[in-house]
Amino acid sequence: MIRLLLSLAIFAWPFGQLLQLTPVGNSLRFQLLDLLTVLLSLSLLVSSSARRKIAADPLFRPFALFVLAGAVSLIAAFLSGNCENLLFAELFLLRFISYLSVYFAFRLEGLGKY
């Protein structure tokens, strides 16, 4: 499943904004790549062997610290009452996390060196 989602994500990547999914009457815009990478993230989280390999990756800790700093920043913005664009900021953090799954999927599928 991981290999299929990774292949679909690689195929959808060059199309970028052309494969945009916009809910009617909403200013949020999602790309097909976003959906594929979220599914890829979820499939990596379900697999316990994948979780162990990802946790052992040398870049896991710096990525986790960056995501933690982003989450703390979002919490600070919420507590300070600056909630104007908080939903968009949360979605960008979620997009960053889901795009990280592409890196980890490459590493798990043997396309990157472990």
URKAJO-V531658 format. One record per backbone hydrogen bond with DSSP energy under -0.5 kcal/mol. CO is the residue of the C=O (numbers start at 1). NH is the residue of the N-H. Records with the same first field share a line. If there is no record, write none. Layout:
CO: NH + NH
This chain:
1: 5
2: 6
3: 7
4: 8
5: 9
6: 10
7: 11
8: 12
9: 13
10: 14
12: 15 + 16
13: 16
15: 18
16: 19
17: 20
19: 32
20: 22
21: 23 + 30
23: 26
28: 23
30: 21
31: 35
32: 36
33: 37
34: 38
35: 39
36: 40
37: 41
38: 42
39: 43
40: 44
41: 45
42: 46
43: 47
46: 48
47: 51
48: 52
49: 53
50: 54
51: 55
52: 56
53: 57
54: 57
57: 60 + 61
59: 63
60: 64
61: 65
62: 66
63: 67
64: 68
65: 69
66: 70
67: 71
68: 72
69: 73
70: 74
71: 75
72: 76
73: 77
74: 78
75: 79
76: 80
77: 82
78: 81
81: 83
83: 86
85: 89
86: 90
87: 91
88: 92
89: 93
90: 94
91: 95
92: 96
93: 97
94: 98
95: 99
96: 100
97: 101
99: 102 + 103
100: 104
101: 105
102: 106
103: 107
104: 108
105: 109
106: 111 + 112
107: 110
